[in-house]
C-alpha cells in the first residue's frame, strides 16, 4: 500500500488535491496534514470553542472528510496536526515518516506575495525527496492516458528514466518526452540505447524536440496540445529560501498550469 501525505490549509485547492489523491489511491494509506502557523486567513474554518487548537483542527478535518469528500472503504485515512512554518514542517515530517508520495494543491488566483516569493507548494516540491504531485484547483482525476515528460539533462540519469518508465507501465500511459532547446540528439540517443533498444518497455512513446525562448510556455503548450493528463518534471532541488526567492521553470509552470504535474526530485530513488 502506498503511503501518501496531503498537506491541507483549508483552501479549496488543497481540498481538491486531497480528493484527487483519494481518487487516485483508493487502497492507499492517506495522511492529511495541517500545520498551524499562526497566520489565519479567510480559508481557516471556524473552530470548536473549548478545545485546544490542534484538537479543534483535527475535528474540523474529520468532519470535512466525512461530509464533503468521497473515498473507498479500503482507503485508510489519518489526520496529523503540527505547529510551525508550513513548508518546513511538511518537509520535516516527510523526512521522519516513510511516505511514498505527496500531493499539494496549486492555487489559481495567487496574490502579489505568492507571485513574487512563491508558495508553500513550491517550497515543498523543491525540497521533498519523494515524488510530489502538484494538483491545480479544478483538476479531476480520470486516470492517465497521455503524459508529457520534460526532457533535459536530468533524463540522462538512468534512475529517473527507470522511474518514468515504471510509472508509465503501471498506468498504461502513452509517454511523450519533449526536449526544449539544443543537445537533443545526445539525450535521445541515451534514452533509446539505455531502455528502448536493450529492454523495450510495454508502452507507447515518442521523443521530440522543439525550440522556444520560454521553456515553461513550450512545455505547457505541448501538454495542452497532446492533450496530456499529466506533466512530469524533474526540478532542481533548492534550499528553503532559494526555493522562495529564485526564479525557476518549475515556479513559472506552477503559476500557469491547469494540468496536474508530477515532480520527480533528483534525490528520489523510489518507483
Buried (B, 14 or more C-beta within 10 A) or exposed (E): EEBBBBBBBBBEBBBBBBBBBBBBBEEBBBBBBBBBBEEEEEEBEEBEEEEEEBEBBBBBBEEBBEEEBEBEEEBEBEBBBBEEBBBBBBBBBBEEEEBBBBBBBBBEEBEEEBEEBBBBBBBBBBBBBBBBBBBBBEBEBEEBBBBBBBBBEBBBBEBBBBBBBEBBEEBEBBBBBBBBBEEBEEBBEBBEEBBBEEEEBEBEBEBBBBEEEEBBBBBBBBBBEBEBBBBBBBBBBBEEEBBBEEEBBBBBBBBEBEBBBBBBBEEBEBE
